[in-house]
Amino acid sequence: MQKEVCCSHASFVGVLLPDFAHHKLKLARDQLVLLAQLAGSGGDGEDAEFRIAPGVLAELFDRQAAYLDEVLCCVLEAPP
């Protein structure tokens, strides 16, 4: 039984990612993009300040860590 593997640039240098791992990386990327967009939309004036509740930020980073842990646990090294 072979796991389904997505085609990514990483696979061409010897690392194969199962589909769910690729999906987790995309989720992590999307959440980081969202955070960057939120941070960049602080307002129009020079004194505008972006604030995010520490609990929300902690949850976001915990989720990122969990996604990356799942990916790191399933990385399969391709034979040379």
Beta strands, then each sheet from edge to edge (+ up, - down):
strand 1: 15-16
strand 2: 76-77
sheet 1: 1+ 2-
end
